[in-house]
Amino acid sequence: MAYILFGSFMALILLRVPISIAIGAATLVTFLTSDFSNALQIIPQQMLEGVNKASLTAVPFFIMAGNLMNASGVTERIFNFANALVGHLKAGLAQVNILSSMIFAGISGAAVADCAGLGAIEIKAMRENGYRGDFAAAVTVASSVVGPLIPPSIGLVLYAFLAQQSIERMFLAGLVPGLVVGLALMTYVRIVAQFQNFPTQPRATVSQVAGTAKHGFLALMAPAIILGSIMSGFVTATEAGVLACLYCIALGIWYRELTMKGFMTALTDSAMMTAVIMIIISFSIAMGWLLAIDLTSQKLADAIFALTDDRNVFLALLLIFIIMVGCVVEGVPAKLILVPTLLPVIDAYGIDRVHFGIIIQLGLLIGIATPPMGIGLYIVAEVGRLRFEKVALAVLPFLIPLILVLILITYVPGMATFLPDLILGPNLQ
C-alpha cells in the first residue's frame, strides 16, 4: 500500500496537480486497490476525526493575524523601524529586510504572510534604492524562513499536534534557532557586501530611530505581548491566535488604516488558506491510517537500522531526505506525511521529539526557498514582477547559511531543547 500511496502521490505532484487534490486522490487510489475497497466510508470518518482537534483552531487565527497586519499598516511601521535601526549598514536594506522578518515573525509565524506582506514593501524599497530586483526577492524569500521558527508558528502548532507535544514547548524550542537563522542571514549579507557595490544610506539619528520606534511602538510590542501572554499563562497557545487577531484589529483602528474592505479581504484570504490547509490535514489523516495499517513505520525503522545504527549517520541521512522532500512538497503536507511515519524511527534512535520538530520544521522551510516547488519563490516573483528563473538563481547562495544552521541545530540539540527544558522542565515525551 505504501508504494501505491507514495508512487501515485509523487506522480500527481510531478503532473502539477494541486497538493490538496493530489494527497486526496492518492489516498483514494490506495483504498480502491487495497483490501478496504468495500469500506470507503473509512476515508470521511478519518478526515472528520483528524480535523476535530481543539489545538488546530490556532491555525486560522494566526493566518488571520498575519493578513490583518498587512491590512492595518503594522508591516510598514515594522519596516520603518528596522530601516532606522540597521539601514545604514553595508547592504543596509537587505539587513532591514531580514530584521523586519524577525520582528514580523513574532506576530504571524507564517512564511507566506511574510513574503506577501512585508515582501511587497521590502522589494519595492530595495529596487527604488538601486538594488537588483532578483537580489531583493532572494533576500525576502530567504528571510521568510525565520517566520515559522520564531513563536508563534503555525508549523510548530501542527507539529505539536502530530507529535503529541505541548505547543508552548515547541514555541520555546523554536525561539533560539529562529534568531540564529536571522543572524546567520545578516552575517552572510554582510560578507557578500564586502564584494558588492551595494547602495548605502545615511545613519539615522537617535531622534529618527526614537521617532520610528514611537510611531510603531504598539506594533513592535505585539510579539512581546503575544509570547508573554502565553508564557505567563494568561492565554493558552491556542488562544494566543485570537489575542493576536484582536490586537491587530485594535492597532488597525488606532492607526485608522484598517478599512472595512481591508478587513473583509483579510477575512476572505484567511478563510481560503485555512480551508486548503484543513483539507490537506484531513486527507493526510486518512493517509496516515493506511500507513499505520500497512506497518510502514515499523518497516521503515527496520530498513534504516539495517543500513546504519549510528545516530549521527542517521541524522545526516535524515537531513538530506527532508531537504529533498522540501524541494518538491510544501511544508504542511510534507509534515503531515513524514512526522507520523518517522516518529517511531526517531524514538528508536533516542532523538528528542522537540529537537526533531525543529529539525523538520527548518528542513522543510528551506524548501520554501528551493526550486522547483518553493512556494516563496513564486510569491516574491509575483510581488516583485520578476521572472521565476531569475529569482530561483539569485536565492541559491542564500541556501548556504540556511543549511549550515540546519546542520548546527541537528548536531547541537541543546539549541532547541535548552530553553523549553529550562522554563517548562525536562521533556518526558
Buried (B, 14 or more C-beta within 10 A) or exposed (E): BBEBBBEBBBBBBEEEBEBBEBBBBBBBBBBEEBEBEEEEEBBEBBBEEBBEEEBBEBBBBBBBBBBBBBBBBBBBBBBBBBBBBBBBBBBBBBBBBBBBBBBBBBBBBBBBBBBBBBBBBBBBBBBEBEBBBBBBBBBBBBBBBBBBBBBBBBBBBBBBBBBEBBBBBBBBBBBBBBBBBBBBBBEBBBEBBEEEEBEBEEBBEEEBBEBBBEBBEBBBBBBEBBBEBBBEEEBBBBBBBBBBBEBBBEBBEEBEBBEEEBBEBBBEBBEEBBEBBBBBBBBBBBBBBBBEEBEBBEEBBEEBEEEEEEEEEBBBBBBEEBBEBBBBBBBBBBBBBBBBBBBEBBBBBEBBBBBBBBBBBBBBBBBBBBBEBBBBBBBBBBBBEBEBEBBBEBBEEBBEBBBEBBBBBBEEBEBBBBBBBEEBEEBEE
